[in-house]
Amino acid sequence: MEDGTIGEIRLFAGTFAPQNWAFCDGTIQQIATNEVLFTVIGTQFGGDGVSNFALPKLAPLPTIGAEQTPINYIICANGMYPRRSDGQ
């Protein structure tokens, strides 16, 4: 998978999150080990903002048929840092 922009969310049909990406499942992350992603999304999805923060929680898209894997949302945790359009 090509590099993404930190905080970018995509749909992914795999059964695993690719390297540098995480499932958007509301998981609590430690700021100390995910500082860059924290600077982008902060605590808008949860966490205390002191030692942890939460990933967004987005329900997988349903698929037709009981045996098919749902399509999941993933968030880029390690990639290009987003540049602001206002130059900051």
C-alpha positions in Angstrom: 0.0 0.0 0.0 1.4 3.4 -0.9 2.3 5.8 1.9 -0.6 7.8 3.2 -0.9 11.1 5.0 -1.0 10.7 8.8 -4.7 10.9 9.9 -6.0 9.9 6.5 -8.8 7.4 6.6 -9.4 4.8 3.8 -11.5 1.8 3.2 -9.7 -1.5 3.1 -11.0 -4.9 2.2 -8.2 -7.0 3.8 -8.5 -9.0 7.0 -5.5 -7.1 8.6 -4.4 -3.5 8.8 -1.4 -2.8 6.5 1.9 -1.7 7.9 1.7 2.0 9.1 -2.1 1.8 9.2 -4.5 0.9 12.0 -8.2 -0.2 12.1 -10.6 2.7 13.0 -12.0 0.7 15.9 -11.8 3.1 18.8 -8.6 1.6 20.2 -6.9 3.6 22.9 -3.3 4.5 21.9 -0.4 5.7 24.0 0.7 9.2 23.1 4.4 8.3 23.9 4.4 5.6 21.1 2.1 7.4 18.6 3.0 11.1 19.2 2.8 12.2 15.6 -0.7 10.7 15.0 -1.8 12.4 18.3 -0.6 15.8 17.0 -2.9 15.4 14.1 -6.1 13.9 15.6 -5.7 14.9 19.3 -8.5 13.7 21.6 -11.4 14.3 19.3 -12.2 10.6 19.3 -11.5 10.0 23.1 -8.6 9.6 25.5 -7.3 11.7 28.3 -4.8 13.8 26.2 -2.2 13.3 28.8 -1.1 9.7 28.3 -3.5 8.4 25.7 -5.9 9.1 22.8 -8.4 7.1 20.9 -8.6 6.2 17.2 -11.9 7.0 15.5 -14.5 4.2 15.7 -16.1 3.6 12.4 -18.2 0.6 11.8 -17.1 -1.7 8.9 -19.3 -1.6 5.8 -21.5 -4.7 5.6 -21.0 -7.1 2.7 -23.4 -9.4 1.0 -23.2 -13.0 2.1 -22.4 -14.3 5.6 -18.9 -15.6 4.6 -17.5 -12.4 3.3 -15.2 -10.2 5.3 -16.5 -6.7 5.9 -14.8 -3.7 4.4 -13.0 -1.8 7.2 -11.9 1.7 7.7 -8.2 2.2 8.4 -6.3 5.3 9.5 -2.7 6.2 8.5 -0.6 6.2 11.7 2.8 6.6 10.0 3.4 8.4 6.7 3.6 11.9 5.4 2.8 14.7 7.8 -0.1 16.7 6.5 0.6 20.3 5.5 -1.9 22.9 6.4 -3.3 25.0 3.6 -2.9 28.2 5.6 0.9 27.7 5.7 1.2 26.8 9.4 
